[in-house]
Amino acid sequence: MKFWKLPAYQNPTMLSELKRRAFGVVILLVTLTIIGTAQSTKERFEKVMVFETKANYITSDYLGFIYLISDDQISKYDKAGKLIGSFSDKTLGSITSIDASNPLRILVFYNDFGKVLFLDDVLGPIGSSISLESIALDLSVLCCTSNNDGIWFYDTQGFQLKRMDRNLQLTHASGYINQITGFDINPNFLIEYNSYIYLNNPEMGILVFDVYGAYYKTIPIKGLERFQLSGDNIFYFQDSYIKSYNQKTFEEYNMQIPMDKDTPLSVRYEKQSRILGILKENKMELYNIQD
């Protein structure tokens, strides 16, 4: 008796195998498409201006203003590169950091002298400086603005985040972060955004807390000095790229920025206001971002 072999489209076993392989190919193509989308951007950069300057680093706000920080001086520029104002107070020492999350109430931190000062939108002082010793936070090494004119501090004495209200009264405090993480931390950057507090510890990543100071999660991006937040994305400059990490989808992509022989010291990418600022050793470059 002769047995006839069924063609592939009639043989149930082979048909199942073909379907499995076809499904695998489809999944692979979809995956490659997603990866390609996550790693590519459509931004183009139009140079607005370049000017010579010596600065330590730059920051920015969501309105598109750029702030140059050089020792004890802050200079503020608009999108066209026009100088809006400047501020310096040598009696307070060198500026450790500024937080321009609220462009109408800019926090300036002087760690060496244990002082915090607020500036308005043209860099005029708002009241007198705050002595951290007077509020028992003189061992704080980081601070940032909080909602309703509050301030978050990282206090090294207790490995804690502490929030003071506008009247400099303690409202919230985290647990002992070294006990929560199991490690002694050495953070270098602190920011509040969308009801979360982000504490950067280069060796571990970005520790995230809620508005009450309760630990929420750690984002495993290591080795950072500063970063920005916009929507669900974290933006940071690393290895000659602006990199993005989405906290919900976990997608990452690299954005190539204009480069020359001079290495960037500090980069600010404001997606909402469509500007890019690049500080180099002897100059600052300002770009408009175009689709």
Secondary structure in CASP SS format (residue, H / E / C, confidence):
PFRMAT SS
TARGET T0000
AUTHOR 0000-0000-0000
METHOD secondary structure of the structure
MODEL  1
M C 1.00
K C 1.00
F C 1.00
W C 1.00
K C 1.00
L C 1.00
P C 1.00
A C 1.00
Y C 1.00
Q C 1.00
N C 1.00
P H 1.00
T H 1.00
M H 1.00
L H 1.00
S H 1.00
E H 1.00
L H 1.00
K H 1.00
R H 1.00
R H 1.00
A H 1.00
F H 1.00
G H 1.00
V H 1.00
V H 1.00
I H 1.00
L H 1.00
L H 1.00
V H 1.00
T H 1.00
L H 1.00
T H 1.00
I H 1.00
I H 1.00
G H 1.00
T H 1.00
A H 1.00
Q H 1.00
S C 1.00
T C 1.00
K C 1.00
E C 1.00
R E 1.00
F E 1.00
E E 1.00
K E 1.00
V E 1.00
M E 1.00
V E 1.00
F E 1.00
E E 1.00
T C 1.00
K C 1.00
A C 1.00
N C 1.00
Y E 1.00
I E 1.00
T E 1.00
S E 1.00
D C 1.00
Y C 1.00
L C 1.00
G C 1.00
F C 1.00
I E 1.00
Y E 1.00
L E 1.00
I E 1.00
S E 1.00
D C 1.00
D C 1.00
Q E 1.00
I E 1.00
S E 1.00
K E 1.00
Y E 1.00
D C 1.00
K C 1.00
A C 1.00
G C 1.00
K C 1.00
L E 1.00
I E 1.00
G E 1.00
S E 1.00
F E 1.00
S E 1.00
D C 1.00
K H 1.00
T H 1.00
L H 1.00
G C 1.00
S C 1.00
I C 1.00
T C 1.00
S E 1.00
I E 1.00
D E 1.00
A C 1.00
S C 1.00
N C 1.00
P C 1.00
L C 1.00
R C 1.00
I E 1.00
L E 1.00
V E 1.00
F E 1.00
Y E 1.00
N C 1.00
D C 1.00
F C 1.00
G C 1.00
K E 1.00
V E 1.00
L E 1.00
F E 1.00
L E 1.00
D C 1.00
D C 1.00
V C 1.00
L C 1.00
G C 1.00
P E 1.00
I C 1.00
G C 1.00
S C 1.00
S C 1.00
I E 1.00
S E 1.00
L H 1.00
E H 1.00
S H 1.00
I H 1.00
A C 1.00
L C 1.00
D C 1.00
L C 1.00
S E 1.00
V E 1.00
L E 1.00
C E 1.00
C E 1.00
T E 1.00
S E 1.00
N H 1.00
N H 1.00
D H 1.00
G E 1.00
I E 1.00
W E 1.00
F E 1.00
Y E 1.00
D E 1.00
T C 1.00
Q C 1.00
G C 1.00
F C 1.00
Q E 1.00
L E 1.00
K E 1.00
R E 1.00
M E 1.00
D C 1.00
R C 1.00
N C 1.00
L C 1.00
Q C 1.00
L E 1.00
T E 1.00
H E 1.00
A E 1.00
S C 1.00
G C 1.00
Y C 1.00
I H 1.00
N H 1.00
Q H 1.00
I H 1.00
T H 1.00
G C 1.00
F C 1.00
D C 1.00
I C 1.00
N C 1.00
P C 1.00
N C 1.00
F E 1.00
L E 1.00
I E 1.00
E E 1.00
Y E 1.00
N C 1.00
S C 1.00
Y E 1.00
I E 1.00
Y E 1.00
L E 1.00
N E 1.00
N E 1.00
P C 1.00
E C 1.00
M C 1.00
G E 1.00
I E 1.00
L E 1.00
V E 1.00
F E 1.00
D E 1.00
V C 1.00
Y C 1.00
G C 1.00
A C 1.00
Y E 1.00
Y E 1.00
K E 1.00
T E 1.00
I E 1.00
P C 1.00
I C 1.00
K C 1.00
G C 1.00
L C 1.00
E C 1.00
R C 1.00
F C 1.00
Q E 1.00
L E 1.00
S E 1.00
G C 1.00
D C 1.00
N E 1.00
I E 1.00
F E 1.00
Y E 1.00
F E 1.00
Q E 1.00
D C 1.00
S C 1.00
Y E 1.00
I E 1.00
K E 1.00
S E 1.00
Y E 1.00
N E 1.00
Q C 1.00
K C 1.00
T C 1.00
F C 1.00
E C 1.00
E E 1.00
Y E 1.00
N E 1.00
M E 1.00
Q E 1.00
I C 1.00
P C 1.00
M C 1.00
D C 1.00
K C 1.00
D C 1.00
T C 1.00
P C 1.00
L C 1.00
S E 1.00
V E 1.00
R E 1.00
Y E 1.00
E E 1.00
K C 1.00
Q C 1.00
S C 1.00
R C 1.00
I E 1.00
L E 1.00
G E 1.00
I E 1.00
L E 1.00
K C 1.00
E C 1.00
N C 1.00
K E 1.00
M E 1.00
E E 1.00
L E 1.00
Y E 1.00
N E 1.00
I E 1.00
Q E 1.00
D C 1.00
END
